[in-house]
Amino acid sequence: MVILENDFVKATISSKGAEIHSLINKADGTEYIWQGNPDVWAFHAPNLFPVVGGLKDNTLNVDGKAFTLGRHGFARHVTYRRIESTPIQAIFAYRYDEETLKVYPYKFEFQVIYHLEEKSLRVSYKVINLDLGNIFFSVGGHPAFNVPFTEGEKFEDYYLEFSTAEELHTHQSGSDGLLSGKTNLVTTEQKRLALSRDLFVNDALVFKNIQSRAVTLKSNKSDKQIKVSYPNFNYLGIWTKGDAPFLCIEPWLGVSDTAGEAKDISEKEGIQKLGYGHVFETDFSIEVG
């Protein structure tokens, strides 16, 4: 485990998945990250690459060839090497190998960079093209936050506050985890979405081309909060599992396939194209309140 710490925040990160395991507000000791009960959902804050969401028949199509690749890709399962570490910053890297080439036929290096800035933890993704031509990919975050933050509160005491007033439509998922092509209006009041279990009966809320570039998870009963800012991400997922005491706020560049489609990776919605010798970078931040 790698520990990053400043006067305000303490973060713990694992080399497995380059995943955040803990984010504590030192002012009051509040732990904001879901602790990953394996009987419910074993992850804490997985990083998604080279796809976001599900593929039709778990199949990635590249230049007429089919590769088997599971939901959200492989980046959350592998062990990274740590290539830099200071008290407030750590860089984790994973480079293609024989196993990744069997499911994703590109040569790459994927880096996850964490940096503390006062009360915020910035999460940066860097993709380096090591291939001889273009490579295609999606990338995204999947941090899970404890809800409630403190004892004596319940899930329904919380709400999401979006940075922009807009009409939100969620794109429905089918039983196969793929998008159905149908949408539902999600009712908000003054940029606020009250949390309820009913919101997630049909899996995650999936927002495409969202205007808000930040969303804050707040309680009606305390002043504790967590803010996720994602200036360069056009998709946002919001998810929980059953009655589990957590909520995921997921900035994405990419999205699940739509049922019935079997497109080449170069034509997938939200896909990123990176030329030979080029580097892609993007980031989001998590701020404790």
Kinemage of the C-alpha trace (Angstrom):
@kinemage 1
@onewidth
@group {chain A} dominant
@subgroup {mainchain}
@vectorlist {calphas} color= white
{ca met a 1} P 0.000 0.000 0.000
{ca val a 2} L 1.077 3.580 -0.713
{ca ile a 3} L 0.016 6.355 1.656
{ca leu a 4} L -0.323 9.954 0.490
{ca glu a 5} L -0.877 12.552 3.180
{ca asn a 6} L -0.964 16.308 3.715
{ca asp a 7} L -2.453 18.528 6.423
{ca phe a 8} L -6.009 17.835 5.273
{ca val a 9} L -6.314 14.377 3.716
{ca lys a 10} L -4.839 10.896 3.990
{ca ala a 11} L -5.185 8.534 1.025
{ca thr a 12} L -4.213 4.863 0.791
{ca ile a 13} L -3.678 3.279 -2.636
{ca ser a 14} L -2.993 -0.329 -3.623
{ca ser a 15} L -0.742 -1.497 -6.447
{ca lys a 16} L -3.472 -4.024 -7.310
{ca gly a 17} L -5.609 -2.104 -9.760
{ca ala a 18} L -3.838 1.139 -8.749
{ca glu a 19} L -6.981 1.512 -6.655
{ca ile a 20} L -7.856 3.916 -3.853
{ca his a 21} L -8.625 1.936 -0.682
{ca ser a 22} L -9.081 4.826 1.720
{ca leu a 23} L -9.658 8.581 1.708
{ca ile a 24} L -9.867 10.171 5.144
{ca asn a 25} L -10.661 13.744 6.108
{ca lys a 26} L -8.090 14.329 8.848
{ca ala a 27} L -10.123 17.137 10.428
{ca asp a 28} L -12.729 14.721 11.768
{ca gly a 29} L -11.481 11.249 10.797
{ca thr a 30} L -14.292 10.562 8.324
{ca glu a 31} L -13.588 7.697 5.919
{ca tyr a 32} L -15.223 8.391 2.556
{ca ile a 33} L -14.254 5.318 0.510
{ca trp a 34} L -16.291 2.101 0.568
{ca gln a 35} L -14.192 -0.580 2.214
{ca gly a 36} L -14.959 -3.303 -0.296
{ca asn a 37} L -16.955 -6.029 1.470
{ca pro a 38} L -16.396 -9.042 -0.833
{ca asp a 39} L -19.847 -10.412 0.018
{ca val a 40} L -21.402 -7.292 -1.499
{ca trp a 41} L -18.938 -5.680 -3.945
{ca ala a 42} L -15.237 -6.263 -3.504
{ca phe a 43} L -13.894 -3.137 -5.190
{ca his a 44} L -13.248 0.315 -3.707
{ca ala a 45} L -12.525 2.664 -6.618
{ca pro a 46} L -11.574 0.688 -9.729
{ca asn a 47} L -9.961 2.258 -12.788
{ca leu a 48} L -11.562 1.346 -16.112
{ca phe a 49} L -9.486 0.653 -19.241
{ca pro a 50} L -9.460 -0.132 -22.182
{ca val a 51} L -13.279 -0.206 -22.248
{ca val a 52} L -15.994 1.291 -20.085
{ca gly a 53} L -19.079 -0.807 -19.454
{ca gly a 54} L -20.058 -3.994 -21.217
{ca leu a 55} L -19.389 -5.318 -24.711
{ca lys a 56} L -21.923 -7.276 -26.729
{ca asp a 57} L -21.206 -10.958 -26.017
{ca asn a 58} L -18.059 -9.789 -24.151
{ca thr a 59} L -16.504 -9.403 -27.591
{ca leu a 60} L -14.135 -6.647 -28.694
{ca asn a 61} L -14.000 -6.301 -32.465
{ca val a 62} L -10.769 -4.920 -33.930
{ca asp a 63} L -10.124 -4.833 -37.686
{ca gly a 64} L -12.257 -7.880 -38.356
{ca lys a 65} L -10.886 -9.920 -35.454
{ca ala a 66} L -12.808 -10.814 -32.280
{ca phe a 67} L -11.284 -10.729 -28.788
{ca thr a 68} L -12.918 -11.753 -25.513
{ca leu a 69} L -12.905 -8.916 -22.986
{ca gly a 70} L -14.994 -8.589 -19.828
{ca arg a 71} L -16.961 -5.656 -18.482
{ca his a 72} L -14.896 -2.505 -17.810
{ca gly a 73} L -11.726 -4.109 -19.192
{ca phe a 74} L -8.710 -5.504 -17.357
{ca ala a 75} L -7.090 -2.462 -15.699
{ca arg a 76} L -8.901 -2.996 -12.393
{ca his a 77} L -7.583 -6.557 -12.041
{ca val a 78} L -3.863 -6.233 -12.780
{ca thr a 79} L -0.950 -5.286 -10.528
{ca tyr a 80} L 0.843 -2.053 -11.400
{ca arg a 81} L 4.441 -1.059 -10.843
{ca arg a 82} L 5.015 2.124 -8.872
{ca ile a 83} L 7.325 4.384 -10.860
{ca glu a 84} L 7.227 7.458 -8.622
{ca ser a 85} L 6.220 8.208 -5.055
{ca thr a 86} L 6.406 11.306 -2.855
{ca pro a 87} L 4.418 12.197 0.283
{ca ile a 88} L 1.697 13.748 -1.899
{ca gln a 89} L 2.019 12.004 -5.277
{ca ala a 90} L 2.261 8.479 -6.656
{ca ile a 91} L 2.456 7.221 -10.238
{ca phe a 92} L 1.423 3.671 -11.107
{ca ala a 93} L 2.025 2.140 -14.531
{ca tyr a 94} L 0.975 -0.985 -16.408
{ca arg a 95} L 2.463 -1.896 -19.783
{ca tyr a 96} L 1.019 -4.302 -22.342
{ca asp a 97} L 2.138 -7.916 -22.152
{ca glu a 98} L 1.360 -11.267 -23.742
{ca glu a 99} L -1.852 -11.600 -21.721
{ca thr a 100} L -3.255 -8.184 -22.627
{ca leu a 101} L -2.468 -8.722 -26.314
{ca lys a 102} L -4.742 -11.781 -26.235
{ca val a 103} L -7.760 -9.606 -25.344
{ca tyr a 104} L -6.747 -6.127 -26.563
{ca pro a 105} L -4.346 -6.166 -29.529
{ca tyr a 106} L -2.552 -2.862 -28.928
{ca lys a 107} L 0.770 -1.961 -27.360
{ca phe a 108} L 0.370 0.698 -24.677
{ca glu a 109} L 1.323 1.941 -21.255
{ca phe a 110} L -1.501 2.943 -18.915
{ca gln a 111} L -0.625 5.183 -15.980
{ca val a 112} L -2.747 6.199 -12.994
{ca ile a 113} L -1.407 9.249 -11.170
{ca tyr a 114} L -2.601 10.427 -7.745
{ca his a 115} L -1.808 13.874 -6.395
{ca leu a 116} L -3.008 15.581 -3.214
{ca glu a 117} L -3.924 19.265 -3.480
{ca glu a 118} L -5.169 20.558 -0.101
{ca lys a 119} L -8.531 18.786 0.420
{ca ser a 120} L -8.595 17.180 -3.036
{ca leu a 121} L -7.178 13.981 -4.470
{ca arg a 122} L -6.591 14.380 -8.200
{ca val a 123} L -6.780 11.180 -10.257
{ca ser a 124} L -5.053 11.421 -13.645
{ca tyr a 125} L -5.020 8.893 -16.454
{ca lys a 126} L -2.222 8.764 -19.005
{ca val a 127} L -2.224 6.457 -22.026
{ca ile a 128} L 0.988 6.151 -24.040
{ca asn a 129} L 0.788 4.662 -27.524
{ca leu a 130} L 3.650 2.183 -27.930
{ca asp a 131} L 2.199 0.646 -31.075
{ca leu a 132} L 3.067 1.346 -34.724
{ca gly a 133} L -0.310 2.848 -35.601
{ca asn a 134} L -3.439 4.271 -33.984
{ca ile a 135} L -4.828 2.696 -30.840
{ca phe a 136} L -8.426 2.996 -29.576
{ca phe a 137} L -9.670 2.890 -25.989
{ca ser a 138} L -12.052 4.205 -23.357
{ca val a 139} L -11.156 5.168 -19.821
{ca gly a 140} L -13.043 6.004 -16.650
{ca gly a 141} L -13.205 6.121 -12.871
{ca his a 142} L -15.513 4.147 -10.567
{ca pro a 143} L -14.977 5.447 -6.984
{ca ala a 144} L -17.421 4.168 -4.377
{ca phe a 145} L -18.252 6.391 -1.413
{ca asn a 146} L -19.683 5.373 1.931
{ca val a 147} L -23.339 6.348 2.264
{ca pro a 148} L -24.071 7.229 4.960
{ca phe a 149} L -20.881 8.998 6.013
{ca thr a 150} L -21.758 8.666 9.697
{ca glu a 151} L -23.836 6.427 11.955
{ca gly a 152} L -27.438 7.406 12.597
{ca glu a 153} L -28.094 8.411 8.985
{ca lys a 154} L -29.502 6.411 6.106
{ca phe a 155} L -29.124 6.305 2.324
{ca glu a 156} L -32.298 8.334 1.786
{ca asp a 157} L -30.888 11.219 3.870
{ca tyr a 158} L -28.495 11.998 1.006
{ca tyr a 159} L -28.720 13.798 -2.315
{ca leu a 160} L -26.574 14.681 -5.298
{ca glu a 161} L -26.132 18.328 -6.235
{ca phe a 162} L -25.110 18.933 -9.849
{ca ser a 163} L -23.079 21.982 -10.847
{ca thr a 164} L -25.435 22.888 -13.703
{ca ala a 165} L -29.217 22.988 -13.894
{ca glu a 166} L -30.172 20.633 -16.716
{ca glu a 167} L -32.724 18.041 -17.722
{ca leu a 168} L -31.219 14.648 -16.987
{ca his a 169} L -32.115 11.527 -18.946
{ca thr a 170} L -30.702 8.165 -17.919
{ca his a 171} L -29.975 5.589 -20.609
{ca gln a 172} L -31.540 2.303 -19.593
{ca ser a 173} L -29.599 -0.955 -19.305
{ca gly a 174} L -30.964 -4.389 -20.096
{ca ser a 175} L -30.442 -7.598 -18.153
{ca asp a 176} L -27.278 -8.207 -20.221
{ca gly a 177} L -25.702 -4.964 -18.961
{ca leu a 178} L -25.900 -3.344 -22.389
{ca leu a 179} L -27.785 -0.143 -23.106
{ca ser a 180} L -31.298 -0.721 -24.420
{ca gly a 181} L -31.555 2.466 -26.475
{ca lys a 182} L -34.345 3.743 -24.209
{ca thr a 183} L -34.145 6.667 -21.791
{ca asn a 184} L -35.964 7.849 -18.664
{ca leu a 185} L -36.263 11.359 -17.306
{ca val a 186} L -34.610 11.690 -13.881
{ca thr a 187} L -36.418 14.255 -11.781
{ca thr a 188} L -34.268 16.861 -10.051
{ca glu a 189} L -35.180 19.895 -7.991
{ca gln a 190} L -32.928 22.954 -8.090
{ca lys a 191} L -29.991 20.857 -9.363
{ca arg a 192} L -30.576 18.281 -6.613
{ca leu a 193} L -31.303 14.597 -7.028
{ca ala a 194} L -32.625 12.953 -3.867
{ca leu a 195} L -31.229 9.451 -3.373
{ca ser a 196} L -33.521 6.463 -3.149
{ca arg a 197} L -33.083 2.761 -3.816
{ca asp a 198} L -35.757 2.941 -6.509
{ca leu a 199} L -33.438 5.005 -8.703
{ca phe a 200} L -31.240 1.953 -9.211
{ca val a 201} L -33.827 -0.788 -9.768
{ca asn a 202} L -32.661 -1.005 -13.401
{ca asp a 203} L -28.942 -0.773 -12.625
{ca ala a 204} L -26.868 2.407 -12.951
{ca leu a 205} L -27.969 5.860 -13.955
{ca val a 206} L -26.081 6.608 -17.172
{ca phe a 207} L -25.916 10.215 -18.354
{ca lys a 208} L -24.537 11.040 -21.798
{ca asn a 209} L -23.226 14.456 -22.843
{ca ile a 210} L -23.829 15.782 -19.361
{ca gln a 211} L -23.384 19.532 -18.952
{ca ser a 212} L -22.552 19.463 -15.258
{ca arg a 213} L -18.825 19.024 -14.728
{ca ala a 214} L -19.043 18.432 -10.985
{ca val a 215} L -21.429 16.669 -8.631
{ca thr a 216} L -21.457 16.815 -4.835
{ca leu a 217} L -22.747 14.085 -2.556
{ca lys a 218} L -24.382 15.722 0.473
{ca ser a 219} L -26.358 14.838 3.590
{ca asn a 220} L -29.533 16.512 4.768
{ca lys a 221} L -28.440 15.901 8.362
{ca ser a 222} L -24.789 16.978 8.485
{ca asp a 223} L -22.326 19.237 6.712
{ca lys a 224} L -20.093 16.404 5.488
{ca gln a 225} L -19.796 16.087 1.727
{ca ile a 226} L -17.726 14.732 -1.133
{ca lys a 227} L -17.346 16.518 -4.482
{ca val a 228} L -16.288 14.866 -7.736
{ca ser a 229} L -15.162 17.227 -10.513
{ca tyr a 230} L -14.650 15.848 -14.032
{ca pro a 231} L -13.973 18.719 -16.478
{ca asn a 232} L -13.118 16.540 -19.486
{ca phe a 233} L -15.558 13.634 -19.153
{ca asn a 234} L -18.740 13.588 -21.255
{ca tyr a 235} L -20.392 10.600 -19.579
{ca leu a 236} L -21.322 10.031 -15.954
{ca gly a 237} L -22.489 6.882 -14.207
{ca ile a 238} L -24.169 6.785 -10.791
{ca trp a 239} L -24.567 3.349 -9.205
{ca thr a 240} L -25.126 1.344 -6.067
{ca lys a 241} L -25.859 -2.320 -5.500
{ca gly a 242} L -29.089 -3.350 -3.812
{ca asp a 243} L -29.145 -2.122 -0.226
{ca ala a 244} L -25.371 -1.691 0.019
{ca pro a 245} L -24.216 1.414 1.956
{ca phe a 246} L -22.249 3.035 -0.864
{ca leu a 247} L -22.713 5.159 -3.962
{ca cys a 248} L -20.416 5.242 -7.000
{ca ile a 249} L -19.878 8.480 -8.916
{ca glu a 250} L -18.206 7.483 -12.189
{ca pro a 251} L -16.710 9.897 -14.752
{ca trp a 252} L -16.364 8.113 -18.081
{ca leu a 253} L -14.972 8.607 -21.551
{ca gly a 254} L -16.926 5.808 -23.158
{ca val a 255} L -19.998 3.731 -22.417
{ca ser a 256} L -21.463 0.226 -22.763
{ca asp a 257} L -22.480 -1.131 -26.138
{ca thr a 258} L -26.113 -0.791 -27.137
{ca ala a 259} L -28.011 -4.075 -27.461
{ca gly a 260} L -27.943 -5.463 -30.985
{ca glu a 261} L -24.769 -3.640 -31.961
{ca ala a 262} L -21.423 -5.244 -32.732
{ca lys a 263} L -19.242 -2.343 -33.858
{ca asp a 264} L -15.530 -2.218 -34.452
{ca ile a 265} L -13.674 -0.593 -31.564
{ca ser a 266} L -12.914 2.412 -33.785
{ca glu a 267} L -16.655 3.082 -34.108
{ca lys a 268} L -17.669 2.574 -30.483
{ca glu a 269} L -19.439 5.456 -28.787
{ca gly a 270} L -17.113 7.704 -26.805
{ca ile a 271} L -13.991 5.914 -28.031
{ca gln a 272} L -10.637 7.699 -27.882
{ca lys a 273} L -8.186 7.567 -30.787
{ca leu a 274} L -4.486 7.988 -30.079
{ca gly a 275} L -1.899 8.275 -32.828
{ca tyr a 276} L 1.510 6.648 -33.057
{ca gly a 277} L 3.923 8.055 -30.475
{ca his a 278} L 1.245 10.235 -28.858
{ca val a 279} L 0.158 10.558 -25.227
{ca phe a 280} L -3.393 10.976 -23.909
{ca glu a 281} L -4.080 12.583 -20.522
{ca thr a 282} L -7.192 13.431 -18.545
{ca asp a 283} L -8.135 13.724 -14.874
{ca phe a 284} L -10.874 14.111 -12.289
{ca ser a 285} L -10.715 15.111 -8.630
{ca ile a 286} L -12.306 14.064 -5.356
{ca glu a 287} L -12.657 16.788 -2.720
{ca val a 288} L -13.604 16.077 0.897
{ca gly a 289} L -15.808 18.540 2.746
